[in-house]
Each structure stands twice: as structure tokens, then as C-alpha cells.
């Protein structure tokens, strides 16, 4: 009985500590699905999917550096494993590294254990290279359902969608990418673009300069979520 009382008291103290520990609380409070940031703040998050890719990643980082803009990169596990030096370069630049699955398969067709494996393998690959587990993920193609979101949650990941899709993977011109992004983005916006596309790199300076001139600040996803 005395043992039970001691255990109960310990559990109560632990629960209270967890509740009032800001780090723990914030981790628990991070939503499972993030569709946009705070709509009252003039902040936007640039996100780049599918990398890393030799040459393209370096060119993209050079543009971001020139404007002192930090972004979030959703990396494919096999690409990260093939080019760990590029993953390190992204992380060293102060950008956030996210999980874009291990093999970039459509997750909607996969059973839950395979979906979990995809998240796990990519996260472990990223941790082996950068020392940190990612907190954010995006399913390939952006297609999601409850199983995909809950499998991500079990791996400590929040699924991130977007508010402005550059559609840069369709082969449209830099001007068309600019128009699509600038026409759709607003406060708390999340911009979807891709690595490995020349026209994206060409469109990026205009996107950044236009949004800067309108008073927007570029933030990484962790900063965007911290303001929730
Ligand atoms: Zn993708």
C-alpha cells in the first residue's frame, strides 16, 4: 500500500512536471497535420521537396544565402543517403530538414506498416547524417489519409501541407511559377516548390524580392509552428 502511494505521488509529480515543462508541452501540442501558419502574421515558409540533388541543391542554397532566407527541405531518404554532404550543407545553412519518405512511393497504396517503415527509414537516415531527427514530414505527392497521418505521429512527425503550389514539377516557365506562388500566398502561407528544377531556381529571386517588398518575413517550419 505504501509502495502504491509512493508510486502514485511520483506519477503525479511527473505528470505535473511534463505539463509545465515548455519543451514537452510544445512537442505534445504540435499538430498532427499542418496546413498553414498563423494567418495574422506576415510570415511565409518556403519548402522544397524531393532533394537533395547534386548541383541543384547547391544552386538553390546559394540563392537563399544571397537573400539570407531560411527554408525547409523535405528530403527523400534514398537521395539523402546518396548525398550526405548536401544534407549536411542544408543543415549547416540554418535550414530545416524534413522527411519526404524513404523511397518516394505513393503512400495511399501502402499498408500501415510499410508507411511507418518509410517514415522511420528516412528519419533515421537524416539523423545519421545531421544528428537530429526531423519533426516535419510531407507524403510524396501530398496525398494523405488518417493512416498516413497517424503513422507519422507514431514516428514523432507532423504532416505538413501547403497553401501555395508553384506546380514547378509540371515544366511551366519561371514566370508562371512566380505568378502561381505570388497569386496564392498570404500571411502564414506555406509555399510548395521542388529541388531539381531549373525554372524554380530562376523564379526564386522574384518570389523572394516581391514578398520582401510586401513586408513578408521568411521563416522555417519550426519557427512557424512555435508561434501557434
Ligand atoms: Zn515529392
Boltz pocket constraint, residues with backbone or C-beta under 6 A from the ligand:
constraints:
  - pocket:
      binder: B
      contacts: [[A, 49], [A, 50], [A, 100], [A, 104], [A, 139], [A, 140], [A, 141]]
      max_distance: 6.0
